[in-house]
């Protein structure tokens, strides 16, 4: 992890360093979801669809 975040500490707060990438992360998560919807069928996808998470919906609701 220190290759990506040089000041990383396991117990530290890295949100300040990562927050500027939130919009990119949300956009990427939606793109992956659309890919799986087009190629794998309907939600819930199940364990065969990897990688996938819809946690972006929670993040959007908290913003």
C-alpha positions as CSV (number, residue, x, y, z in Angstrom):
1,X,0.0,0.0,0.0
2,X,2.9,2.4,0.6
3,X,3.7,2.3,-3.1
4,X,0.4,4.1,-3.7
5,X,0.2,6.1,-0.5
6,X,3.7,6.8,0.8
7,X,2.5,8.0,4.2
8,X,0.1,5.1,4.7
9,X,-0.3,3.8,8.2
10,X,-2.8,1.0,8.9
11,X,-4.4,2.9,11.8
12,X,-4.3,6.2,10.0
13,X,-7.0,8.2,8.2
14,X,-6.4,8.1,4.5
15,X,-9.7,9.7,3.5
16,X,-8.1,13.1,2.8
17,X,-5.7,11.5,0.4
18,X,-8.3,9.5,-1.4
19,X,-11.3,11.8,-1.4
20,X,-10.3,13.6,-4.5
21,X,-10.7,10.3,-6.4
22,X,-14.3,9.6,-5.2
23,X,-15.9,10.8,-8.4
24,X,-13.7,8.5,-10.5
25,X,-14.4,5.6,-8.2
26,X,-18.2,6.1,-8.5
27,X,-17.9,6.4,-12.2
28,X,-15.9,3.2,-12.5
29,X,-18.2,1.3,-10.2
30,X,-21.2,2.3,-12.3
31,X,-19.4,1.3,-15.5
32,X,-18.6,-2.2,-14.1
33,X,-22.2,-2.6,-13.0
34,X,-23.4,-1.7,-16.5
35,X,-21.0,-4.1,-18.1
36,X,-22.3,-6.9,-15.9
37,X,-25.9,-6.0,-16.6
38,X,-25.3,-6.2,-20.3
39,X,-23.3,-9.4,-20.2
40,X,-24.6,-11.4,-17.1
41,X,-28.2,-10.6,-16.8
42,X,-30.2,-9.1,-13.9
43,X,-29.2,-8.3,-10.4
44,X,-28.5,-9.8,-8.0
45,X,-25.5,-11.1,-10.0
46,X,-24.2,-13.7,-7.5
47,X,-20.7,-14.9,-6.9
48,X,-19.9,-15.7,-10.5
49,X,-19.8,-11.9,-11.3
50,X,-16.5,-10.7,-10.1
51,X,-15.4,-8.0,-9.6
52,X,-18.5,-6.2,-8.6
53,X,-19.9,-4.2,-5.7
54,X,-22.8,-1.9,-5.5
55,X,-21.4,-0.1,-2.4
56,X,-21.2,3.0,-4.6
57,X,-24.9,3.4,-3.9
58,X,-24.2,3.8,-0.2
59,X,-21.3,6.2,-0.9
60,X,-23.5,8.4,-3.1
61,X,-26.3,8.5,-0.5
62,X,-23.8,9.6,2.1
63,X,-22.4,12.4,0.0
